[in-house]
């Protein structure tokens, strides 16, 4: 104990009581508050003093908040980086056959795509989606095809494809014969798509009425009909829609004096 002299009397203060007296906010109050908080935080009171326990409480309290902030920051950075990545064209191929050209292509970063468009010599053309990330364009004519992909973040990627192989040539009259008042015309299509024989017609040039006794021979590539007494028009298209028209005019015999 501690004995203090005061006048003629003595005041006795026990050491235990003196140890528990602390100013407001002193170590005693902090330790008491720490002991009160530890069970609420799921911590067992330690036997090594107040300082290690306070570090454990701080670690247990601030670590989840720091991890959450870090996760949010990483997520924001990842989303920003992902949005800044443009789409990329892959496996672009122009396949031609029968006078037509089909351009197939794929796109990477499909989930971020806003639109996929195409222009042929500055004129918009239709883009067909075959499946997720795979597209096709049926080129209507030859020229420079420009593919454009735009993401939701506004990043634009273009890709140019030269188109050469579309049939733009109409069928042609290659030769004719006239015998016994019957004319035979031979047609051919050099563009590659072939003559559309369902489109062949022979009509009167003045009235537009179809002539009679017109015979078509697809194997021989010929049109056969009686030689007309008045001008006649022969029309035929190829399978790409290119149209040919021939006007037949009977020869005028010279009048005798």
C-alpha positions as CSV (number, residue, x, y, z in Angstrom):
1,X,0.0,0.0,0.0
2,X,1.0,3.7,-0.1
3,X,0.8,6.0,2.9
4,X,0.5,9.7,2.4
5,X,0.9,12.2,5.2
6,X,-1.8,14.9,5.5
7,X,-1.6,17.1,8.5
8,X,-1.7,15.0,11.6
9,X,-3.6,12.2,9.9
10,X,-2.6,9.6,7.4
11,X,-4.5,8.6,4.3
12,X,-4.1,5.0,3.2
13,X,-4.6,4.2,-0.5
14,X,-4.4,0.7,-1.7
15,X,-2.1,0.0,-4.6
16,X,-4.9,-2.0,-6.4
17,X,-7.3,1.0,-6.3
18,X,-4.6,3.3,-7.4
19,X,-3.8,1.2,-10.5
20,X,-7.4,1.4,-11.7
21,X,-7.5,5.2,-11.6
22,X,-6.9,6.7,-15.0
23,X,-7.8,10.0,-16.6
24,X,-10.5,10.0,-19.2
25,X,-9.2,8.5,-22.4
26,X,-6.2,6.9,-20.7
27,X,-4.9,3.4,-21.2
28,X,-7.4,1.9,-18.8
29,X,-10.4,3.2,-20.7
30,X,-8.9,2.1,-24.1
31,X,-8.2,-1.4,-22.7
32,X,-11.7,-1.6,-21.3
33,X,-13.2,-0.5,-24.6
34,X,-11.1,-3.0,-26.4
35,X,-12.2,-5.9,-24.2
36,X,-15.8,-4.9,-24.8
37,X,-15.4,-4.8,-28.6
38,X,-13.4,-8.0,-29.0
39,X,-16.3,-10.5,-28.4
40,X,-18.5,-8.5,-30.8
41,X,-15.8,-8.9,-33.5
42,X,-15.4,-12.6,-32.8
43,X,-12.1,-12.3,-31.1
44,X,-10.9,-13.9,-27.9
45,X,-9.2,-11.7,-25.4
46,X,-5.5,-12.2,-25.5
47,X,-3.1,-12.7,-22.7
48,X,-0.2,-10.7,-24.2
49,X,-1.5,-7.3,-23.3
50,X,-3.5,-4.6,-25.0
51,X,-1.3,-3.6,-28.0
52,X,-1.3,-7.0,-29.9
53,X,-5.1,-7.2,-29.4
54,X,-5.6,-3.8,-30.8
55,X,-3.7,-4.7,-33.9
56,X,-5.8,-7.9,-34.3
57,X,-9.0,-5.8,-34.0
58,X,-7.8,-3.3,-36.5
59,X,-6.8,-6.1,-38.9
60,X,-10.1,-7.9,-38.5
61,X,-12.1,-4.7,-39.0
62,X,-10.3,-3.0,-41.9
63,X,-9.2,-6.0,-44.0
64,X,-12.7,-6.8,-45.4
65,X,-13.2,-3.1,-46.3
66,X,-9.8,-2.9,-48.0
67,X,-10.5,-6.1,-49.9
68,X,-13.9,-4.8,-51.1
69,X,-12.4,-1.5,-52.2
70,X,-9.6,-3.3,-54.1
71,X,-12.2,-5.6,-55.8
72,X,-14.3,-2.6,-56.9
73,X,-11.2,-0.8,-58.3
74,X,-10.0,-3.9,-60.2
75,X,-13.5,-4.5,-61.6
76,X,-13.7,-0.9,-62.8
77,X,-10.2,-1.1,-64.4
78,X,-11.0,-4.4,-66.1
79,X,-14.4,-3.1,-67.4
80,X,-12.7,0.0,-68.8
81,X,-9.9,-2.0,-70.4
82,X,-12.5,-4.4,-71.9
83,X,-14.6,-1.6,-73.4
84,X,-11.6,0.0,-74.9
85,X,-10.7,-3.1,-76.9
86,X,-12.0,-2.8,-80.5
87,X,-13.7,-5.7,-82.4
88,X,-11.4,-7.7,-84.8
89,X,-12.3,-9.2,-88.1
90,X,-11.2,-12.9,-88.6
91,X,-11.4,-15.6,-91.3
92,X,-12.5,-13.1,-94.1
93,X,-13.0,-15.1,-97.3
94,X,-14.6,-14.2,-100.7
95,X,-16.0,-17.3,-102.4
96,X,-17.0,-17.0,-106.0
97,X,-19.0,-19.4,-108.2
98,X,-21.8,-19.3,-110.8
99,X,-21.2,-15.6,-111.3
100,X,-21.8,-14.7,-107.6
101,X,-19.5,-13.7,-104.8
102,X,-20.2,-14.4,-101.1
103,X,-18.0,-12.8,-98.4
104,X,-17.9,-14.7,-95.1
105,X,-16.2,-13.3,-92.0
106,X,-16.0,-13.6,-88.2
107,X,-15.8,-11.0,-85.5
108,X,-14.0,-11.2,-82.1
109,X,-15.4,-9.4,-79.1
110,X,-18.9,-10.3,-80.2
111,X,-20.6,-9.5,-76.8
112,X,-19.5,-5.9,-77.0
113,X,-20.7,-5.3,-80.6
114,X,-23.2,-2.6,-81.2
115,X,-23.5,-2.9,-85.0
116,X,-22.0,-4.6,-88.1
117,X,-22.5,-2.9,-91.5
118,X,-21.0,-3.0,-95.0
119,X,-20.8,-0.7,-98.0
120,X,-19.9,-1.6,-101.6
121,X,-18.3,1.4,-103.3
122,X,-20.1,3.6,-100.7
123,X,-23.6,2.0,-101.2
124,X,-24.9,0.0,-98.1
125,X,-25.4,-3.7,-98.6
126,X,-27.2,-6.3,-96.5
127,X,-25.2,-8.2,-93.8
128,X,-26.6,-11.6,-92.9
129,X,-25.8,-13.2,-89.5
130,X,-25.2,-16.9,-89.9
131,X,-24.6,-17.5,-86.2
132,X,-23.0,-15.8,-83.2
133,X,-19.9,-14.0,-84.5
134,X,-20.2,-15.3,-88.1
135,X,-21.6,-13.2,-91.0
136,X,-22.1,-13.3,-94.8
137,X,-22.6,-10.8,-97.6
138,X,-23.9,-11.6,-101.1
139,X,-22.1,-9.0,-103.1
140,X,-24.5,-7.5,-105.7
141,X,-21.6,-6.3,-108.0
142,X,-17.9,-6.0,-108.3
143,X,-16.1,-3.2,-106.4
144,X,-14.5,-2.5,-103.0
145,X,-16.5,-3.9,-100.0
146,X,-15.9,-2.1,-96.7
147,X,-16.9,-4.0,-93.5
148,X,-17.5,-1.9,-90.4
149,X,-17.8,-3.1,-86.8
150,X,-18.8,-0.8,-83.9
151,X,-18.7,-1.6,-80.2
152,X,-20.9,-0.1,-77.5
153,X,-18.0,2.0,-76.3
154,X,-17.8,3.6,-79.8
155,X,-14.7,1.8,-81.0
156,X,-14.9,1.4,-84.8
157,X,-13.0,-1.2,-86.9
158,X,-13.0,-1.4,-90.7
159,X,-11.9,-4.0,-93.2
160,X,-11.7,-3.7,-97.0
161,X,-12.4,-6.7,-99.3
162,X,-11.9,-6.4,-103.1
163,X,-14.8,-8.1,-104.9
164,X,-14.1,-9.4,-108.4
165,X,-16.1,-12.3,-109.9
166,X,-19.7,-11.1,-109.8
167,X,-21.5,-11.7,-113.2
168,X,-22.4,-8.2,-114.5
169,X,-22.5,-9.3,-118.2
170,X,-25.8,-9.9,-119.9
171,X,-26.3,-12.9,-122.3
172,X,-25.3,-12.3,-125.9
173,X,-26.5,-13.4,-129.3
174,X,-23.5,-15.4,-130.6
175,X,-24.9,-16.5,-134.0
176,X,-28.1,-17.0,-136.0
177,X,-29.3,-19.0,-139.0
178,X,-32.3,-18.6,-141.3
179,X,-33.6,-21.5,-143.3
180,X,-37.0,-22.2,-144.9
181,X,-38.6,-19.2,-143.3
182,X,-37.4,-20.2,-139.8
183,X,-34.8,-18.3,-137.7
184,X,-32.7,-19.8,-135.0
185,X,-30.9,-17.6,-132.5
186,X,-28.0,-19.0,-130.3
187,X,-27.5,-17.3,-126.9
188,X,-24.7,-17.6,-124.4
189,X,-23.7,-16.0,-121.1
190,X,-20.0,-15.2,-120.7
191,X,-20.5,-13.8,-117.2
192,X,-20.6,-17.2,-115.6
193,X,-24.1,-17.4,-114.1
194,X,-25.7,-18.8,-117.3
195,X,-28.8,-17.9,-119.3
196,X,-32.1,-18.0,-117.4
197,X,-34.2,-19.7,-120.0
198,X,-37.4,-19.0,-118.2
199,X,-36.8,-15.3,-118.9
200,X,-36.5,-15.7,-122.7
201,X,-39.3,-14.0,-124.7
202,X,-40.0,-13.1,-128.3
203,X,-42.6,-10.4,-128.9
204,X,-43.9,-8.1,-131.6
205,X,-41.9,-4.9,-131.3
206,X,-45.0,-2.7,-131.9
207,X,-47.7,-4.4,-130.0
208,X,-45.8,-6.3,-127.4
209,X,-47.8,-9.5,-128.1
210,X,-45.9,-12.8,-127.8
211,X,-45.1,-14.5,-131.1
212,X,-46.4,-18.0,-131.7
213,X,-44.4,-21.2,-132.3
214,X,-41.4,-20.2,-130.3
215,X,-39.3,-23.2,-129.3
216,X,-36.5,-23.1,-126.7
217,X,-33.6,-25.6,-126.6
218,X,-31.7,-25.1,-123.4
219,X,-29.2,-27.9,-124.3
220,X,-28.4,-26.3,-127.7
221,X,-28.7,-22.8,-126.3
222,X,-31.1,-21.8,-129.1
223,X,-34.4,-20.0,-129.7
224,X,-36.3,-21.1,-132.8
225,X,-39.4,-19.4,-134.4
226,X,-40.8,-18.4,-137.8
227,X,-39.2,-15.4,-139.3
228,X,-41.5,-12.5,-138.4
229,X,-43.1,-10.3,-141.1
230,X,-42.7,-7.2,-138.8
231,X,-40.0,-6.2,-136.3
232,X,-39.7,-8.5,-133.3
233,X,-37.9,-8.1,-129.9
234,X,-36.0,-11.0,-128.3
235,X,-35.2,-10.6,-124.6
236,X,-33.3,-12.8,-122.2
237,X,-31.7,-12.5,-118.8
238,X,-28.9,-14.4,-117.0
239,X,-29.4,-15.8,-113.5
240,X,-28.0,-12.6,-112.0
241,X,-30.7,-10.6,-113.7
242,X,-28.5,-9.0,-116.4
243,X,-30.9,-8.3,-119.4
244,X,-30.2,-8.6,-123.1
245,X,-32.6,-7.3,-125.8
246,X,-32.3,-7.8,-129.6
247,X,-34.4,-6.1,-132.2
248,X,-35.1,-8.1,-135.4
249,X,-36.1,-6.1,-138.4
250,X,-37.1,-7.9,-141.7
251,X,-35.0,-6.8,-144.7
252,X,-36.9,-4.4,-147.0
253,X,-36.8,-5.6,-150.6
254,X,-36.0,-2.9,-153.2
255,X,-39.0,-1.9,-155.4
256,X,-38.6,-2.6,-159.1
257,X,-38.8,0.5,-161.5
